């Protein structure tokens, strides 16, 4: 249900607004990737240093957010590609 609602909201945007939305989502996705990589490196270091802690599982908690962001970025790209001739 949310997926159809998201696509209909994207379809209602103008070409410039849609391009801006795609660029914004791409930037957010890359920021999330960098944060996940940093958290993973920090959790590996912390695990080897002190053993298991909350920091160790932190990247796993944020992974669904990364996956959802990637999905939304791909949906926005699909709508943008469907508009181009």
C-alpha positions in Angstrom: 0.0 0.0 0.0 2.7 2.5 0.9 4.7 1.6 -2.2 1.8 2.6 -4.5 1.2 5.8 -2.5 4.9 6.7 -2.8 4.8 6.2 -6.6 1.7 8.2 -7.0 3.2 11.1 -5.1 6.3 10.9 -7.3 4.1 10.8 -10.4 2.4 14.0 -9.4 5.7 15.9 -9.3 7.0 18.0 -12.2 10.2 16.9 -14.0 12.4 19.4 -12.1 10.9 18.4 -8.8 11.3 14.7 -9.6 14.9 15.3 -10.6 15.6 17.2 -7.3 13.9 14.3 -5.4 16.1 11.7 -7.1 19.2 13.7 -6.3 18.2 14.2 -2.7 17.5 10.5 -2.2 20.8 9.5 -3.9 22.6 11.8 -1.5 20.8 10.4 1.5 21.6 6.9 0.3 25.3 7.6 0.0 25.4 9.2 3.5 23.7 6.2 4.9 26.2 3.9 3.2 29.1 5.8 4.7 27.6 5.8 8.1 26.9 2.0 8.0 30.5 1.4 6.9 31.9 3.6 9.7 29.6 1.9 12.2 30.8 -1.5 11.0 34.4 -0.6 11.2 33.8 0.8 14.7 32.0 -2.3 15.8 34.7 -4.6 14.5 37.3 -2.5 16.3 35.2 -2.5 19.5 34.6 -6.2 19.3 38.3 -7.0 19.0 39.2 -4.6 21.8 36.5 -5.2 24.4 34.3 -8.0 23.2 30.6 -7.9 22.6 28.7 -4.7 23.3 25.8 -2.7 22.0 28.1 -1.0 19.6 28.7 -4.4 18.0 25.1 -4.8 16.8 24.5 -1.1 15.9 25.1 -1.5 12.2 22.5 -4.3 12.1 19.9 -2.0 13.6 20.5 0.6 10.9 20.7 -1.8 8.0 16.8 -1.8 7.4 17.0 2.0 7.0 19.6 1.6 4.3 17.6 -1.0 2.5 14.4 1.1 2.6 16.4 4.2 1.3 17.7 2.2 -1.5 14.3 1.0 -2.5 12.8 4.5 -2.5 15.8 5.7 -4.6 15.2 3.0 -7.1 11.5 3.8 -7.2 12.2 7.4 -7.9 14.6 6.5 -10.6 12.0 4.2 -12.2 9.5 7.0 -12.3 12.2 9.4 -13.8 13.2 6.8 -16.4 9.5 6.2 -17.4 9.2 9.9 -18.2 12.1 10.1 -20.5 11.4 9.3 -24.2 
